[in-house]
Amino acid sequence: MTATAESTQRTDGKPTIVLVHGAFADASSWNGVIERLQHQGYTVVAPANPLRGVGADSAYLASVVNQLDGPVLLAGHSYGGAVITNAATDAPNVVGLVYVAAFAPDTDERLGDVAATSKDSLLGTAQVQRTYPTGQGGDTAPEFLVDPKRFQEVFAADLPAEQAAVMAATQRPVAAAAFSDVSGPPAWKTLPSWAVVATADKAAGSDIVRSMAQRAGADIVEVEGSHVIMVSQPQAVADLIVKAAGAVRPSDR
């Protein structure tokens, strides 16, 4: 199954839905949601998020979106929420934002500072630091991954141990810049937004996700589950995305 795909049965007026994964994950984390959206005739794209920092990743996503025809609904998971928040300001065809267990930062906020205030998150105690080459001579920079021994506890507590172990083995490390980059003017101040709050989120933290969604004025749905709610509860996530897509369709306004 491909994680990046387009439906051949696109219906006029429907936005293209772009799904952006977060840190320690890849686009396949959206597979269950993609299947359900395609079944309803949506064009879906799930690009690879570089995970090199808010600035770089947002620029990459804006480039992807600007090369798509017609209106786009952006959905971001976890760190992907910070990416869509920034990318949408440089992509005029974005018509709405969906936050899935995701950060929705405001101007000048750093995710590292925000995450440190969560009482629900265990992520800070479960990260392992490594380095990667920056491409500038022999220079390296720090990146982080989740300790595989704690991946299920922190990231995917409502998934079977075998499935969580596979996700831990295939996780993609995120550069430290993702937590230290300063966020720019947020697109949620000018675009309608929706949010899924996972009630047992021990990675981003249910408390932080909820407070950010409330600040953004998002239409919020709370779903019982872990941080990877789009894996454990794909129907609930797909339902909210479809609701958002219907709300931003020109014919429905």
N, C-alpha and C positions, 0 to 999 in steps of 0.2 A: 504494500500500500504506500502510495506517495503522500508525503506530508504537505507538499505544495501542489495544488491542483486547481483546475478551473472546470466548472460545470458547462456543458454544451447546451444546456436548456435554460439559459438566462432569460428572465422575464423582464420586459421593458419597465423601467422605473425602479428596479431593485438596485440598491447600491452593491458594489463589490465589497466583500467583507475581507479585511486583512487582519489576520491573527498573529500577534507578536508574542513569542515565548519569552520567558524570563531567564534569570541566572540559574545555573546548575541544571539546565534543561535544554531541549531542542524542539524543533517544530512538530515532531511526532507526538508530543504531549497533547496536541490539539486533535489528534486523529478521530476520536469519538465525536467531537463537536463538528469536525469537517464533514463526516459522513452524514450527520443529521441535517446540516445546512445544505449540502448538495442535494439531498433527497427532496428538499423544499425548493430547489431550483436556483439557489444562490451561487454566484461566482465567488469562489473562496481562494485566497492566496495566503500561504503561511510561510513567509520568508525566514531565512536563517538570520537571527539577531547576532551580530558580531561579538557582543559582550565585551567590548573594549573600553567602554566609558559612555556616559550619557551624551556628551557632545558628539562623539564619533558615531555612535549607534543611531542617534536621532537624525543626523545628516544622512546616513545610509538609508534609513527607513523613508525619510522624506523623498529621497531620490527614487526609491521603489514606487512609492505612491504617485509621484508626479508623472510616472511613465504609464500609469493605468488610465484607461478611458472612463469618463463618467464619475459619478459620486462614489465616495469610499467611506465605509464605516470601519473605524479602527477599534480593535479589541486587544488589550494587553494584559498579560498575566504577570504578577509580581513586579520585578524590575522592568518588565515590558511596559508597565503602566507609566513609569517615568519617561520611557522612550516615546510612547505615543503622545504624552503630554507636551513634549518639546517638538516632536516631528510635525505635528499637525499645524503648528504655527507657520511652517514653511511649505505646507501642502494645501493650497486653496480648495482642492476638490474633496477634502475631508468634511463630512457633514455631521459626524457624531463620534462619541468615544464610549467604549465599554471597558470598565475596569474589573478584572477577574482576580480576586484575592491580590489586588495590585496597589502599588504606590501611586498617588496622584499629587506630586509635589507642587509647591508654590514657588514663586520667584525667589532666587537666592538660597533655597534649601538644598542641603546635601543629604542624600539617603542615609549615609553613615550616622549622621547626627540624629535624624528622625528615628531610625531603627533602634538606636540606643535607648530611646525613651519608652519602648514597648515593654509592658509587663507580661505579655503573652508569648513573645518570641523567645526561642531557645537557640536561634541561629548563631548568635555571636559566640556561643560556647562550643559549637560543633564544626567550625570552619578550620580547614587546613590550608596554610599558606604555601604557595610555590612561586616560581618565577617563570617568565616567558621572554623570549627575545623581542625587542621593540623594532628591530629592523634598522636601527641606527648604530652601525658598527657592532661592537660586542655588548652594547647596553642591554640590560634586562629590567623588567618591572614586576611588581608583585601581582599575583592573582590568587583567587581562593576557590576551593571546592569544599563540598560537605563531606565530612568523614563518613565513608561508606558504612561504618559500623553504627552510625547514628542517623543515617539517611531516612529510614522508615519512621523513626521516632519524631524527627523534626519536620520532615517534608511530606511524608506520605503515610501517616498512621492508619488511615482507613483503607489501604490497599493490602492485598496479600503479601506476605513476606517475600515470596518469589518474584512478584512483579516489582516490588520496591527495590529488590536487589539488582534487577536488570536496569532499572532507572539509575541507581547509584553507579553502576558500572559504566553507563553511557553518558553520565552527566558532563556538561561542558563548563569548565572553570570560567569565572568572571574576573575581569581585571579590577584591581583596587580602585581605579578611576571611576568605576560605576558607583562607588560609595562616596567618593570625594569630589566629583565634578559638581559644580554649582548649576542648579536647574534654572532655566530661563522662564520668560513669561508663559504661564500655563494656558493651553488651548481650552481647558475646561471653563475658563472665564467667558469665552465667547461661543462655545459649542455645547449642545445638550449632551448630558452624560448619564450613564447607567452604571451600576456596580453590583457585583456579587461579593458578599462578605461570607467567607467560610468561617463558621463559628468555632472551629477547633484548629485554626491556623497558628502553628507554632514556628513558622518561618518568618513571614512578613509580620505576623502578629495580628490577630483579629481586631484588637483595640486600635491599632494604627490604621489599618485598612478601613475600618468603620469611620473613624474620625476624619480621615482624608476624604472619604466619599461624601460624608455629610457636609464638609466644608465646600466641596465642589458643587453641592446642590444636586447630586446624582439621585436618580431613581434607584433605590437600594432594595435588593433581595438578599435575605440571609438564608444560607443553605448549610445544613449540618454536614461537616466534612473537614478534611485536612487542607493544607495549602494547595495541593494539586487537585482542586475541586473539579477542574475541567476533565480530569482523568477519572475520578471516582464518581462524579455526578454530571456526565456530559449532557444529559437531557436538560437539566435545570439551567446549565450555562447556555446551551443552544436556544432554549426558550427565551431567555432574556435578550440574547443577541437578535433573535427574530423580532421581538417586541421593539427593540431599538431601531432595527432596520425598517420596520413598518412605520414608525414615528417620523423618520427622516425622509421617507419617500415623498417626492413632490406631489404626487397624486393624492396623498393622504393628508396633506397639510391644509 
